[in-house]
Amino acid sequence: MQGVIDAFYIKKNEGRDSIVVVDYKTDGINNSVSIEKLKEMYRVQLDIYGKCLSEISKINVEKKFIYSFALSKCIEV
């Protein structure tokens, strides 16, 4: 498997840092595709990115998002 994580940042919390992952989607989807369908389409990909980041950094992933340019929306997965 091969992939590129578009963006992530380390969220500094009191005594417990966490990671937030963002993956940009440029698919030409339209409003007929539900948010739930988008989550379903990309959940495994974001789970893998999160797992890799956690293993490398030893920091837990708190949240994962996709940003759909076609819908102009940020969606938590």
GIRALIN-V471853 format. One record per backbone hydrogen bond with DSSP energy under -1.0 kcal/mol. NH is the residue of the N-H (numbers start at 1). CO is the residue of the C=O. Records with the same first field share a line. If there is no record, write none. Layout:
NH=CO ; CO
This chain:
7=22
9=20
11=18
18=11
19=60
20=9
21=63
22=7
23=65
25=67
33=30
38=34
39=35
40=36
41=37
42=38
43=39
46=42
47=43
48=44
49=45
50=46
51=47
52=48
53=49
54=50
55=51
56=52
57=53
58=54
62=19
63=19
65=21
66=75
67=23
68=73
69=25
72=68
73=68
75=66
77=64
